[in-house]
Each structure stands twice: as structure tokens, then as C-alpha cells.
């Protein structure tokens, strides 16, 4: 398992593509807590939500970011928060797909999140399922 800095370097060193599979209905990410609480209060989320600078920093270099989010309706508060941020990621160049298990079968997918860099290096995310909110 890579530490925070080593994991972060993967985004600096990949050359062409970074793909993420997301599969949980709730994530407990310390860096997002304050923003998540603002979202729940209905506060303005700021310009980063209109054009995500983290995504833009990679796509402006010609790198491709994409993800598939496997979820199940009805949405948790956390999923509503995540999906609300997606238009800014898309504006910055990320490609995002959503599979709703309430509408379609998603058999055969892993039960964990991962990043795949340049179709070669897989990093399994350390997230574990939490109770829905």
C-alpha cells in the first residue's frame, strides 16, 4: 500500500491514461469533510466545481482521466455530493460513466475501488464500505 505522497506521485508520472472504478456509496475522506458539510447546507461550492483545477492540470497536458462510478439508487447524501461535482470534472476534461445497479446488472465487477494508470499499473484504493447516510 502506497502512502499519500507516493500515491500522489502516480498522478504526476502517468503518461497517457488514468482510470478509476468507484463502487462505494459513502466515502470518509478527511480532506472532503468541510466541503461535504457545505454541500449539505446548500452553500455555494465555488469555482473549482465549475472547472476542476486538479483534473485540468492533467488534461491540459494531453493526459486522459476517466472513471466509472457503480452505485445503487436511491443515492446517499455522499453520492449526491459526488455527482454534483461531476459537471466541473467533465468541463475540465474527465470522462465519467455511471452504472446504477438498480437499473442494470453489474455482475463481475470487483467489490473494491482502484485506479489503473497507463493500462499497466493498478492501485487498489484502501477504502472500505461504510454505513449509508
N, C-alpha and C positions, 0 to 999 in steps of 0.2 A: 504494500500500500504506500503510495507516494504522499509525502507531506504537502502542505499548502503551496509552498514555493515551487517545489518540483512539479506538482500538478500544473501550476500556473505557467511554468516554462513550456509545457506541451503546446499551449496556445501561441507561444512565441516561435516555436520551432517547427510546427507542422507546415508543410509546403503547399498543399492543394486543398484538402477537404477535412472538415471536422463534422462528424455526425453524432447526434445524441439521441438515445432512446430514453424516454421518461415514462415511468409506469406507476408512480405513487400518487395518491390522492391528496396527501399532505406532506410537506417538507418542513423540517425545523432547521432553518438556516439563520444563524445568529445575525449575519450581515443584512438580512431582509426584514427582521422583526419590526423595526421602526417604520419602514416603508409599508409593510403589510398592515400595520395598525392605522397608518394614514389612509390607506385604501379603504379599510373597513369603516372609517369615519366619513368617507366620501370626499376627502380632501383632494385638491389638485395634485397630480403626480409629477408635474414638472416636465421640462423639455426632453429629458432623457427618455421619456415614454413616447415621444413623438418620433425620435430617430436615435436608436440606442447607440451611444458612442463606443461601447465595448465591441459590439458587432461591427459597427462601421470601421473600427480600427483594423479589422481583418479583411473585410470585403473590399475596402479601398486599396488593398494590396493584391487584389485578384483572388483571394482565398475564398472558398465556399464554406458556409456554415449551414447546416440543416439539422432538423430534428423531427422526430415523430413522438407525439405525446399520446400514450394509450391511457384512456380514462373511462370512467363509467358515470353516466348521468344518474341522478341529479348531481350537480357539481358541488364540491365542498367550497367553503369560503376561500381557501387557499387556491383551488383551481380557478375560481372566478378571478382572483388576483393575477395569477399567472397568465391566463388567457387575455385579460385586459391589457397586459404588457406586450402581447404578440404583435399588434399592428406596428409599434415602434421598432421591433426587431425586423419585421418584414420590410418596413421602409428603409432600414439600414442594410438590407440585402440578404437576410436569413430566409431560408425556405422552411416552412413549418407545415407538417401534416398532423391531423388529429384522427385517431381511431376511437370511437365511442363503443365500448363493449356492450352497451345497452342496445345498440343498433346492429352490430355485426360481430361475428366470431373472430377472435384474435388468437386462436389456438396456436401453439408452437412458439409463441414469443417468450423470451426469458422473463423471469419474475424479478429482475433487477435492472437498474439503470446502468448505462455505460456510455462512454464516448469512444468513437472509432476515428483515429487520425490517419489520414492518407491511406485508408483501406488496409492498414498494416498493424497499427498499434492500438490495442484495446485497453481502456482504463475502466475498470468496474467501479462505479460510484459506491461509496460506503453508506449511502442512505438506507435506512430500514423503515418498514411500514410503521406509521403512527396511527392513532385513532383519528377518525374523520372529525372535521369541525364543521 
